[in-house]
Amino acid sequence: MFGTFIIIITFLLDLIGITFRFWGYITQFLPIYPGALPFDFSMVPVTFMLLYQYFRTWKSFIISLICMASAFSFIGEPFSIWAHLVIYIKWKYIYSFIYYIVIGIIVRACVEKLVAISKSHRLVK
């Protein structure tokens, strides 16, 4: 569930970024979708899911989230620009850094709330 939420949010925000020309993709994975489909559906959600699975407390999760956001934003994205995979038009690395942290916290909070609701319903019945 955590990974599915991340996939949906990442994919939709990627479409919004392309539509409003925050960034553009030089290389297309599929000609029908001019985006970073492999990143939206694999690398980003799998990394988030690993953090969710292995860092169970909020403190450890947020620390690992900051490390992941730093690596993706300040190493991975500059590399993608250098490799001519993406071009940033109205986007900065710091925006991505904040995005990764905020999305991770929001999705984890939502999933934990849904899990708590599910557990309480099992106890009632």
VMD Tcl script that draws the C-alpha trace (Angstrom):
set ca {
  {0.00 0.00 0.00}
  {2.84 2.38 0.88}
  {4.55 1.76 -2.47}
  {1.32 2.13 -4.42}
  {0.66 5.54 -2.88}
  {4.23 6.62 -3.73}
  {3.85 5.40 -7.35}
  {0.58 7.26 -7.85}
  {1.84 10.51 -6.31}
  {5.19 10.40 -8.12}
  {3.58 9.64 -11.48}
  {0.97 12.39 -11.12}
  {3.49 14.98 -9.98}
  {5.76 14.01 -12.87}
  {2.89 14.66 -15.28}
  {2.19 17.99 -13.60}
  {5.87 18.96 -13.82}
  {5.98 18.15 -17.52}
  {2.68 19.91 -18.23}
  {3.73 23.12 -16.48}
  {7.24 22.90 -17.98}
  {9.11 22.66 -14.71}
  {11.26 20.03 -16.43}
  {11.41 18.04 -19.62}
  {12.78 14.69 -20.69}
  {15.31 14.57 -23.48}
  {15.28 10.78 -23.72}
  {11.91 9.05 -23.86}
  {11.45 5.58 -22.40}
  {8.19 5.11 -24.30}
  {7.08 7.33 -27.17}
  {3.56 7.61 -25.70}
  {4.74 8.91 -22.34}
  {7.50 11.51 -22.29}
  {8.56 10.93 -18.72}
  {10.74 9.00 -16.39}
  {8.55 5.91 -16.25}
  {11.30 3.61 -14.88}
  {12.00 6.07 -12.06}
  {8.32 6.73 -11.27}
  {7.40 3.04 -11.14}
  {10.53 1.37 -9.82}
  {13.52 3.21 -8.37}
  {11.70 5.87 -6.36}
  {8.90 3.68 -4.90}
  {11.20 0.72 -4.18}
  {13.59 2.97 -2.26}
  {10.71 4.47 -0.28}
  {9.34 0.97 0.45}
  {12.73 -0.21 1.72}
  {12.90 2.76 4.07}
  {9.36 2.06 5.27}
  {10.17 -1.61 5.85}
  {13.52 -1.30 7.58}
  {13.19 1.91 9.58}
  {10.24 1.27 11.88}
  {10.43 4.24 14.24}
  {9.60 7.74 13.10}
  {13.02 9.02 14.09}
  {14.97 6.42 12.11}
  {12.57 6.74 9.18}
  {12.99 10.52 8.96}
  {16.78 10.29 9.25}
  {16.90 7.69 6.47}
  {14.43 9.76 4.43}
  {16.71 12.79 4.66}
  {19.67 10.66 3.52}
  {17.67 9.26 0.59}
  {16.35 12.70 -0.36}
  {19.88 14.09 -0.29}
  {21.22 11.29 -2.49}
  {18.37 11.50 -5.01}
  {18.26 15.31 -5.12}
  {21.90 16.29 -4.97}
  {23.60 13.28 -6.59}
  {21.02 11.42 -8.72}
  {19.32 14.41 -10.30}
  {22.53 16.26 -11.24}
  {23.76 12.98 -12.75}
  {20.52 12.68 -14.76}
  {21.04 16.21 -16.09}
  {24.68 15.47 -16.89}
  {23.61 12.26 -18.70}
  {21.06 14.27 -20.73}
  {18.09 12.32 -19.41}
  {16.24 15.36 -18.08}
  {16.44 19.13 -18.33}
  {15.28 21.41 -15.54}
  {13.49 24.51 -16.76}
  {11.86 25.95 -13.64}
  {12.99 23.43 -11.04}
  {15.75 23.32 -8.44}
  {17.30 20.40 -6.59}
  {16.12 21.75 -3.24}
  {12.50 21.44 -4.40}
  {13.05 17.72 -5.00}
  {14.75 17.36 -1.63}
  {11.73 18.85 0.12}
  {9.33 16.81 -2.04}
  {10.93 13.47 -1.12}
  {10.81 14.25 2.59}
  {7.25 15.64 2.64}
  {5.81 12.83 0.51}
  {7.54 10.18 2.64}
  {6.17 11.62 5.87}
  {2.64 12.16 4.53}
  {2.35 8.71 2.96}
  {3.75 6.97 6.05}
  {1.30 8.85 8.29}
  {-1.63 7.91 6.03}
  {-0.61 4.25 5.85}
  {-0.14 4.04 9.61}
  {-3.56 5.60 10.14}
  {-5.17 3.12 7.72}
  {-3.41 0.21 9.44}
  {-4.63 1.42 12.85}
  {-8.20 1.70 11.54}
  {-7.95 -1.79 10.06}
  {-6.67 -3.24 13.35}
  {-9.42 -1.55 15.36}
  {-12.09 -2.98 13.05}
  {-10.68 -6.48 13.51}
  {-10.90 -6.11 17.29}
  {-14.53 -4.95 17.17}
  {-15.84 -7.85 15.09}
}
mol new
graphics top color blue
foreach p $ca { graphics top sphere $p radius 0.5 }
foreach p [lrange $ca 0 end-1] q [lrange $ca 1 end] { graphics top cylinder $p $q radius 0.2 }
display resetview
